[in-house]
Amino acid sequence: MRHDVHPPGHAAANRVNGCPAPVIQKAHERSETFGLSASIRPDYDILSDTGLALKREQNQTLCAHAMPVMETLREQIVNTQSMIVLTNAEGLILHSIGDDDFLHRAEKVALRPGANWAEDRQGTNAIGTALAEGCAMVVHGDQHYLAANRFLTCSSVPILDPYGDLIGVLDVTGDHRSYHQHTMALAKMSVQMIENHLFSTAFRDVLQVSFHGRPEFLGTLMEGIIAFTDDGRFLSANRSAQFQLGLSLAALRAHTLSSLFQISYAQLMDRLTHGVAPHLTLNLYNGAVVCARAQFRRPSLGQGRGAVDVQSVAAVQPVRANARQPAAGLSRLSDLDTGDARVSALIAKVRKVLGKDIPILITGETGTGKELLAQAIHNDSPRRDGPFVAVNCASIPESLIESELFGYEEGAFTGARRKGATGKLMQANGGTLFLDEIGDMPYSLQVRLLRVLQERLVTPLGAARAVPVDVSIICATHRNLREMIAQNQFREDLYYRINGLAVRLPSLRERGDLAVVVEKMLQRESVESGGRRTLSVAPDVMAVFGRHAWPGNCRQLANLLRTAAAMVEEDAEIRWEHLPDDFLDDVRGADRDGGSGDVSAHDGARLEDVATSVVAMTLARYGGNVSAAARALGVSRNTIYRRMPAAERGRATEDD
């Protein structure tokens, strides 16, 4: 048992802070590969107010839990010529607060909401480098790659979500002449608070066990917290728990309540019910003894063994927030039959079960069009006049899925809407319910869904009676459900209930109808733009399309064509200069990696030549003005500098 009070990552962070030279050198080398020059003016491409509002909405949970902590931190560093910054996982600043005088100075280097501080934009800096390295970073004064940022000292700490994925950065930035050694410690403590708040909210309706080797640390930031299902299956653990146990999240997923704490769920509930001590004493898997507290919250009627402190986040995140409209565009099976033999065979199978109450399971990689196929099945079925209700099981917080699917009565739990809410199962009555990413449905809810599918009766939360429901079920997933069954992550009985007909959508790189798919997508783009022109793709571009891997499948292709369509000239032909930089980088990267099949060496060299040529011509048109050329091409100034010969960079000019 380790009694240290610092969570995982602390030692690594200290090594970085104490001996930063190798890490800073590596970050500077990355900055050079991005085509940045230490003397150039940073790329201040500030997001519009509308774009920033959208990013904040997408990171609503992070912002909601981070802002109160940022205000508390502000009180601790007041009058230190500092500011506090919150970014998303891409380095985009979402919020900033701090001393007014310093905020004014910081705005001159675009250290404000809407600016992106990833390394490829700003070079070596604490935010971007913390994201790149995945650990806490201090970047002091001259360690910044861009000279414009060297009056700063920044302390950044990555923020992890309850499942261990990086979702943002908390940064404290100040004048490099007034840096305090305790700043990083305060930033780390603040991130622990944010992560613990996120963890408690995400797992508020399940069993949480808090523990530490010393009882005085219970209820503090140092306590470990682990969440379990009501059958004792491990869900997740905060950083302190991982540190105390000496196990990573990946290793902990092989454990249960019994294997970690040497106690069964029933035994723990019995001790909670009859115990009078302020805390429990539990034995860890390695023989160590810890002090612990257990909380079990369930959003129900308050019945059963662990119904205490019933709460819900529905008050801040409406139950219907994740409902999606039926997919637009292609919506009939015949429209989806575009010449690929595997897709044609799949559609033929589906047609044979239409109207026969046989559940369909659609598998395939992300972006292959599973919801589009589900919508087409519904539109060709006898239920076409009924509702098509889509639910993405991966996008709904676990604490809300039960009320989202089954609905609830008025007063079913704290924060519930007046007059209750109708669940998705009842909304789909007489039509089709599409459960996307069914593999991400919480294990504890799978048995209830199975019962509904078998009995065709739904009991909303808080209701006294079950309600009959008539729905056709289509499920989809990109996961291997058989492997999940073997790992006790998906119920075998539910698998066989939803797997009446299983079909797999091939990835885009496996299909032989790419040209037809591109044509149909361009037709849709033409219609949506008013039908004024017929879009096409240049033959050499189409040839590379045919060899590209398309990791994002049809979704990636559709987004790329939509962007390119907005960039084309009067002739409406999509050429290399109309394609996004990230796609061109992917194509060149595949070439550098030794021929992954995406593009030949000739094509890769040709792409580079085309890009360089376009930049050269545009610069010449604007007399070497980088800012004007960047605006004309719709790219950043850094992109222009990357494409310029080194000898010409010194002669380049920019707008004042």
Summary of the structure (lengths in Angstrom):
residues: 656
radius of gyration: 27.8
end to end distance: 60.7
largest distance: 82.7
contacts: 2106
relative contact order: 0.07
helix: 45%
strand: 16%
